[in-house]
Amino acid sequence: MKTSHFLTISALSTTLAAGFGAGIGCGGSAEPSGQGGAGSTRSTGASMSTNSGQGAGSATGSGGSGEGGGFDFDAGLSDVSLNPDSACATQSSTATLVKKPVDIIVVIDNSGSMTEEIVGVQKNINNNFATILDGSGLDYRVIMVSRHGKAAGAQSICVEAPLSGIPAGGCAIPPAKPVNNAPKFFHYSTEIASTDSWCKLISTFKTPDEFSLAPKGWSQWLRPEAFKAFIEITDDHSSCDVYLDKNTAAGGATAAALFDTALLKLAPDQFQGAMGERNYRFYSIVAMAYNMPPTAPYLPTDPVLTTKCPTAANSGTGHQALSVLTGGLRFPLCDTTSYNVVFQAIAEGVIAGSKVSCDFPVPEAPVGKMIDLASVVVQYTPTGGTASDFVQVADATACTPKGFYLTTGTIHLCPDTCTIVQEDSKAAINVLFACAGDIN
């Protein structure tokens, strides 16, 4: 006879700042596994700690390492008391939702008019960007896509420690090639012209850099489980291949849509979520006119501007439109003395917008027992409300507004279900299951 038991989970989501909300689907892999079918079982010779004293060890997510995200289990012994004669021993563990890691791709224009802007980046990328990310505890890495070297004369960029592996002061006379600092910083050196950054991002994705630091292209430094944040820094527009923004709002929207399609097709495992939603956001530091006040960012709800700031070439309507499309912020480029505010705001946006994983392990069976996977139910109790059940569906393609599905060893909340959980920081989730019997 099947006897139901449950695993208690506290769902502690992270508050997302207004304007920077994740807006990203939270389901896991779309791989159909058939794990939820009738008669499916999961067994183990070692289980999470229980109040019956059976088993040893725990099921854990990866937490701050960012390797996969999910619930970080810390087995407890006191939450639930069930019939000791039941088929499954009592299971009781608490968990917190863990933010997924973020890969930040910084692409900088190396054209002759960019010297002051590159110097501004070098002065701020550590103190007003990386330091803020470090302080947040976010698992992040920065991938620089721009020519390495000296800013003055060569319009190239050299990044020093602590972000890169070049010692502080070492960029006064830049070393012959970048010094990566795994796992935080990687530099793919390639020349970015005024208007070809999108083409270069596509063409260098899987091709070696000039120093052979990335034999498989800058893509080798991306993590499939990470959310992606692009930061574009240029004083010009997009005008390469089909990505022609024509310095108009309409042209920008068309170019942005074409690049978005190309990027999603280039690497769906990196830039799309389980349900085909975007897994990236695009921030622009471009030559648009100043906001009011001048240091204030333009929000995704603000229109694309064709007017430019004083020292710029073109306003970058394509880059602006891609920021609007993906929910990123936009900043005027010309005043390099305000880059401290710009980089602080982008860092805070990256932190606030990093999505929370809604994938967590199927509870381990007690020693000698098997879980009937078809019986697994996720029970959700909102703050001050009554419990309701999320419904198990076959796979990601069958997702419903209050559904979840299983792959090998993992429970994935469907995107809409994940959103419900994230919005209630004090909600509780129980995973109920039954045992199919003893292992023969």
Buried (B, 14 or more C-beta within 10 A) or exposed (E): EEEBBBBBBBBBBBEBEEBBBBBBBBBBBBEBBEBBEEEBBBBBEEBBBBBBEBBEEBBBBBBEEBBBBBBBBEBBEEBBEBEEEBBBBBBBBBBBBBBBBBBBBBBBBBBEBBBBBBBBBBBBBBBBBBBBBBEBEBBBBBBBBBBBBBBEEBBBBBBBBBBBBBEEEBBEEBBEBBBBBEBBBBBBBBBBBBBBBBBBBBBBBBBBBEEEBBEEBBBBBBBEBBBBBBBBBBBBBBBBBEBBBBBBBEBBBBBBBBBBEBBBEBBBEBBBBBBEBBBBBBBBBBBBBBBEEBBBBBBBEBEBBBEBBEBBBBBBBBBBBBBBBBBBBBBBBBBBEBBBBBBBBBBBBBBBBBBBBBBBBBBBBBBBBBBBBBBBBBBBBBEEEEEEEBBBBBBBEEBEEBBBBBBEEBBBBBBBBBBBBBEBBEBBBBBBBBBBBEEE
